[in-house]
Amino acid sequence: QVQLVESGGGLVEPGGSLRLSCEASGRISSINNMNWYRRAPGKERELVASILSDGSTKYAEPVKGRFTASRDSAENTMYLQMNSLQPEDAAVYYCNAWIVGVGASYVRNYWGPGTQVTVSS
């Protein structure tokens, strides 16, 4: 069973930084696009950052210049470096990935359970 698990969330003051990790585990043949989403109270889930299958990255306008997404060399872990955090960044952050499992002939979409990011003074 392929699973995604986020880590690294916590409480930071405005202007602080956090680094989120998303680890994919299980019998994985390949990982295609990987994404970070977030959901703040009273808001719909929004796409924050993506690492596409061609290696390129994309960011939502509110986080451009502050957040950086990356992947490790094994391509089983995705990171989100978050700098200059503001109260409006507070949300549950979710890892999302398109993954082909060993023995599978198709790509499936997976979600992690989320990690809480709180920004408060």
Secondary structure as UniProt FT lines:
FT   STRAND          3..7
FT   STRAND          10..12
FT   TURN            14..15
FT   STRAND          18..25
FT   STRAND          28..39
FT   TURN            41..42
FT   STRAND          46..51
FT   TURN            53..54
FT   STRAND          57..59
FT   HELIX           61..63
FT   TURN            64..66
FT   STRAND          67..71
FT   TURN            73..74
FT   STRAND          77..82
FT   HELIX           87..89
FT   STRAND          91..101
FT   TURN            102..103
FT   STRAND          108..111
FT   STRAND          115..119
//
